Amino acid sequence: MSISPRVTATIFRVVAVIEALTWIGLLGGMYVKYLGSGSEAGVHLFGPLHGGAFVAYVVVTVLAALHLRWSLWPTLVALAASVPPLGTLVADWWLHRTGRLAPRAEDRASEPVA
């Protein structure tokens, strides 16, 4: 059983959003820790969540690049987007706009009709 390109693209997009949301949570936790009350609760919560989301994003990006047959440039851009806050949302938008998250014509022809 193989995963359709559409499912691969959806998984990529969901993980990209999760990675961005955990970045926001971690930044909020760091703000509270260093500029607010000094509580480390946000960092303790979102640090591991973001770490896991980051690793998941990198793995899913490599798998999506292989499955959706991206060239080296989009793959590197998508991987580099995991570094700056909310970069995964920009990469998702760019990959979607350039058609790299859409199934190719030969892939659509092999999908069963619903």
N, C-alpha and C positions, 0 to 999 in steps of 0.2 A: 504494500500500500504506500503510495507516495502522496506527499502534501502538494496541493495545487499552488501555483504561483500566487493566486489571490489570497490564500490563507497565509502564505509566507509574508506577503506585503502587509496583511492585517496584523500579524504577530509583530512585525518590525515596527509598525506605527504605534501599537499599544505599548511596547517596551520603550520606545522613544519618549512617549508622554510620561510614563512612569518614571523614567530616569530624570526627566525635567522636573517633575513634581517633587521627587526626593531631593533634588538640588535646591529647590525653593525652600523645602523644610529644613535642610541642613544650613542654608544661609540664614534663615530665620533663627535657628538655634544658636548659630555663631553670633548673630547680632545680640541676642539676649545674654549670651555668656560674656561677651566682651564689652558691650555698650549698654547693657541693661542691668538686670538684677544680679547677674553673675551665675544664675542657675545653669547647670550643665545638662539638664534633662533633655532639652531639644537636640543637643549634639549627641547625647547617648542614644536617643531614639533614632534620629535621622542619619547619623553617621553610618551605622551598619546597614540600614535600609538603602542608603545611597550607594554604599560600596557594593552591595548585592545587585542593585539595579544597574550600576556601571558595568559590572562583569557580565550581567545578562545582556546588556545592550551590545557590548563588544562581540559576544558569542553570536547573538542573533544577527548582528550586522555582517559578520563573516559568512554565516550560513545563508543569509539573504543574498549577499553578493555572489555566492556560488550558485545558488538556486535560480536567481533571477538574471544571472550572467552579466553582472556589472563589469565594466572594465576597471583597471587599476585606479584611475582618477576618482570616480564616484565612490569607490570603496574607501580610499584614503580620506576623502572629504568626510564621509559618514563616520569613519573612525575618529578623525580629528575633532568632529563636532561633539564628541563625548567629553571633551575637556572644559570648554567654557560653559558657564551656567546657561541653560536653555538652548544650547547649541544643537541638541538633538531635535528640537522642534524646527529649527531652521533647516537642518539637513532633511528632515522628513518632508517639509514643505518643498524644498528644492528637488528632492528625488521624485516626489509626486508630480510636480509641475513639469519636469523633464521626461515624464513617462517611464521612469525606471522602476516604479512600484506597480505598474500595470502589466498584466500578462502580455507577452509577445503574441503576435498573430499565430505562430505555429503552436504555441501553448494553448491559445483559446480554441484552436481547431480540435485539439485532443481532449478538451474538457467535455464531460457529459452534459447534455442539455437537460435543464431542470424542468 
